Amino acid sequence: MFNFLKDKVKSAISSFTKKFEEEAEPVKIAKEEKLPEKVQEEAREILAEKKPSKKEIVKEKKEPPKKEELKEEKKGLFSKIAQTITTKKISSAQFDALFWDLEVELLESNVAFEVIEKIKEDLKKNLVDTPLKRGEVEKIIQESLKQSIEEVLDFPHFDFIKKVKEKKPFVIAFLGVNGSGKTTSIAKIAYLLKKNNLSCVLAAADTFRAASIQQLEEQGNKVGVKVIKHDYGSDPAAVGFDTVKYAKQKGIDVVLIDTAGRQHSNSNLRDEMKKIIRVVQPDLKLYIGEMIAGNDCIDQIKDFDEAINIDGVILSKADIDEKGGTAISVSYVTKKPIYFIGIGQELADIKVFDKKEIIQSLLP
């Protein structure tokens, strides 16, 4: 899922490194400055390869120089050679110009502006006005990017199965805009629970669309779990309430509540969503967002969070998202953890969000 972004980043790093080598200024080395041993060794190797010219061979003999002169001459020559083989540095203005290509590639890959700014500031600390050896720039950029993304994805690990065992029944409300893969994600979670020997029941609380009730029933049949439903157009909060009541009576472990797909800008539907949360009082509120939605997904999460304070995110349709920038942006911008990623249409196609796996997949 990250091939597009990975290729973009690789290309941008290569371009950045090349321009750095071309435009960076050599670092002036004072004559008295003691050079690192590695640099001295490189200088000795260069000196050893130098052969005297014919003019130097037939040159008139002179008195051998004093030890002090030899020492000073050697030191000065080391400094001159070291200056050409060692370090360069760039100014802040040069860095901003060089970073532009990488910034464009990240924007095209749906990486949020806030994340790009963090990557830029972190990279600037490592590169600007810092003497760097030739050949080290690319490695420094990669290490800085890795560190930045690790910090961007720095949220606590969530043990889903352990969490749902804390209470019975454990109630989860699923929220999101139309077409985000909400119903499919609910079925995947139900399947995951069943594999872990936990019983569950589904609440068809999206009563605004008759087709939605039918779709959830079909998914429930696939998993082998019961679906509680009311008539089309009935009160969604009542469906949720009755499902929780049923779970308590039957000793069911988890309640999964489907809600109407609603645009975050629709105030009436937002009020209905608030009512469901107020009546049912779920233990977990999960937002289902499409990875392919890019920054729109982030804006939607912000609005939903403002309305009902969501707990976490499931990113759906990761298998068809070529860019990948949403996955490294959502949590940093919204301050909400990513719990799962949907990677296909089958019931088993959901995986726990793994920061290390994301970083390994993303960086060149």
Backbone hydrogen bonds, N-H to C=O, Kabsch-Sander energy under -0.5 kcal/mol:
donor,donor_aa,acceptor,acceptor_aa,energy
4,F,322,E,-1.0
5,L,322,E,-0.6
6,K,2,F,-3.1
7,D,3,N,-2.6
8,K,4,F,-2.1
9,V,5,L,-2.9
10,K,6,K,-2.5
11,S,7,D,-2.4
12,A,8,K,-2.4
13,I,9,V,-2.7
14,S,10,K,-2.1
15,S,11,S,-2.2
16,F,12,A,-2.8
17,T,13,I,-2.8
18,K,14,S,-2.2
19,K,15,S,-2.4
20,F,16,F,-2.5
21,E,17,T,-2.4
22,E,18,K,-1.7
23,E,19,K,-2.8
24,A,20,F,-2.7
25,E,89,K,-2.3
27,V,87,T,-2.0
30,A,28,K,-0.6
33,E,30,A,-0.8
35,L,33,E,-0.5
40,Q,36,P,-2.3
41,E,37,E,-2.4
42,E,38,K,-2.1
43,A,39,V,-2.4
44,R,40,Q,-2.5
45,E,41,E,-2.1
46,I,42,E,-1.9
47,L,43,A,-2.6
48,A,44,R,-2.6
49,E,45,E,-1.2
50,K,46,I,-0.7
50,K,47,L,-0.9
57,I,53,S,-1.7
58,V,54,K,-2.3
70,L,66,K,-2.5
71,K,67,K,-2.5
72,E,68,E,-2.2
73,E,69,E,-2.8
74,K,70,L,-2.6
75,K,71,K,-2.3
76,G,72,E,-2.5
77,L,73,E,-2.2
78,F,74,K,-2.5
79,S,75,K,-2.1
80,K,76,G,-1.9
81,I,77,L,-2.7
82,A,78,F,-3.2
83,Q,79,S,-1.9
84,T,80,K,-0.9
84,T,81,I,-1.0
85,I,81,I,-1.2
86,T,82,A,-1.6
88,K,132,L,-2.2
89,K,25,E,-2.3
90,I,127,L,-0.7
95,F,91,S,-2.3
96,D,92,S,-2.3
97,A,93,A,-1.7
98,L,94,Q,-2.3
99,F,95,F,-2.8
100,W,96,D,-0.7
101,D,98,L,-0.6
102,L,98,L,-0.5
103,E,99,F,-2.6
104,V,100,W,-2.4
105,E,101,D,-2.1
106,L,102,L,-2.2
107,L,103,E,-2.3
108,E,104,V,-2.4
109,S,105,E,-0.9
110,N,107,L,-1.6
111,V,106,L,-2.3
116,I,112,A,-2.2
117,E,113,F,-2.5
118,K,114,E,-1.5
119,I,115,V,-2.6
120,K,116,I,-2.6
121,E,117,E,-2.4
122,D,118,K,-2.6
123,L,119,I,-2.4
124,K,120,K,-2.4
125,K,121,E,-1.7
126,N,122,D,-1.1
127,L,123,L,-1.3
128,V,124,K,-2.4
129,D,90,I,-3.1
130,T,127,L,-1.4
132,L,88,K,-2.7
134,R,86,T,-1.5
136,E,133,K,-1.9
140,I,136,E,-2.3
141,I,137,V,-2.4
142,Q,138,E,-2.3
143,E,139,K,-2.5
144,S,140,I,-2.4
145,L,141,I,-2.6
146,K,142,Q,-2.4
147,Q,143,E,-2.3
148,S,144,S,-2.5
149,I,145,L,-2.6
150,E,146,K,-2.2
151,E,147,Q,-1.9
152,V,148,S,-2.2
153,L,149,I,-2.2
154,D,151,E,-1.3
155,F,153,L,-1.7
159,D,157,H,-0.6
160,F,158,F,-1.2
163,K,159,D,-2.2
164,V,160,F,-2.4
165,K,161,I,-1.0
166,E,163,K,-1.8
167,K,164,V,-0.7
170,F,253,D,-3.0
171,V,169,P,-0.6
172,I,255,V,-3.0
173,A,284,L,-2.5
174,F,257,I,-2.6
175,L,286,L,-2.6
180,S,177,V,-1.4
185,S,181,G,-2.1
186,I,182,K,-2.2
187,A,183,T,-1.9
188,K,184,T,-1.9
189,I,185,S,-2.3
190,A,186,I,-2.5
191,Y,187,A,-2.3
192,L,188,K,-2.2
193,L,189,I,-2.5
194,K,190,A,-2.3
195,K,191,Y,-2.2
196,N,192,L,-1.0
196,N,193,L,-0.5
197,N,194,K,-1.8
198,L,193,L,-2.4
201,V,254,V,-1.8
202,L,226,K,-2.7
203,A,256,L,-2.7
204,A,202,L,-0.6
204,A,228,I,-2.8
205,A,203,A,-1.9
205,A,258,D,-1.0
207,T,205,A,-1.3
213,I,209,R,-1.1
214,Q,210,A,-1.7
215,Q,211,A,-2.6
216,L,212,S,-2.2
217,E,213,I,-2.0
218,E,214,Q,-2.3
219,Q,215,Q,-2.1
220,G,216,L,-2.8
221,N,217,E,-2.4
222,K,218,E,-1.8
223,V,219,Q,-2.0
224,G,220,G,-2.6
225,V,220,G,-2.4
226,K,200,C,-0.5
228,I,202,L,-3.2
233,G,207,T,-2.3
234,S,231,D,-1.9
239,V,235,D,-1.4
240,G,236,P,-2.1
241,F,237,A,-2.4
242,D,238,A,-2.5
243,T,239,V,-2.0
244,V,240,G,-2.0
245,K,241,F,-2.1
246,Y,242,D,-2.3
247,A,243,T,-2.3
248,K,244,V,-2.1
249,Q,245,K,-2.0
250,K,246,Y,-2.2
251,G,247,A,-0.9
252,I,247,A,-2.2
254,V,199,S,-1.8
255,V,170,F,-2.7
256,L,201,V,-2.6
257,I,172,I,-2.9
257,I,255,V,-0.5
258,D,203,A,-2.6
258,D,256,L,-0.6
259,T,174,F,-0.7
260,A,205,A,-0.5
262,R,176,G,-1.9
266,N,263,Q,-2.0
267,S,265,S,-0.9
270,R,266,N,-1.8
271,D,267,S,-2.1
272,E,268,N,-1.8
273,M,269,L,-2.3
274,K,270,R,-2.3
275,K,271,D,-1.7
276,I,272,E,-2.0
277,I,273,M,-2.1
278,R,274,K,-2.3
279,V,275,K,-2.6
280,V,276,I,-2.8
281,Q,277,I,-1.9
283,D,171,V,-1.9
284,L,171,V,-1.5
286,L,173,A,-2.7
286,L,284,L,-0.6
287,Y,312,G,-2.5
288,I,175,L,-3.1
289,G,287,Y,-0.7
289,G,314,I,-2.4
291,M,316,S,-2.4
293,A,290,E,-1.1
294,G,291,M,-1.5
296,D,293,A,-1.6
297,C,294,G,-0.9
298,I,294,G,-0.9
299,D,295,N,-2.1
300,Q,296,D,-2.4
301,I,297,C,-2.2
302,K,298,I,-2.1
303,D,299,D,-2.0
304,F,300,Q,-2.7
305,D,301,I,-2.8
306,E,302,K,-2.0
307,A,303,D,-1.5
308,I,304,F,-2.8
309,N,305,D,-2.2
311,D,285,K,-2.7
312,G,285,K,-1.4
313,V,337,P,-2.0
314,I,287,Y,-2.8
315,L,340,F,-2.3
316,S,289,G,-2.6
316,S,314,I,-0.7
318,A,342,G,-2.3
319,D,342,G,-0.5
320,I,317,K,-1.0
321,D,318,A,-0.9
322,E,320,I,-0.8
325,G,109,S,-1.5
327,A,324,G,-0.7
328,I,324,G,-0.7
329,S,326,T,-1.2
330,V,326,T,-2.5
333,V,329,S,-2.3
334,T,330,V,-2.7
335,K,331,S,-2.1
339,Y,313,V,-2.9
339,Y,337,P,-0.6
340,F,313,V,-1.1
341,I,351,K,-2.5
342,G,315,L,-3.3
343,I,349,D,-1.9
344,G,349,D,-0.6
349,D,346,E,-1.7
350,I,348,A,-2.1
351,K,341,I,-2.3
353,F,339,Y,-2.1
355,K,353,F,-0.6
358,I,354,D,-2.0
359,I,355,K,-2.4
360,Q,356,K,-2.4
361,S,357,E,-2.1
362,L,358,I,-1.7
363,L,359,I,-2.3
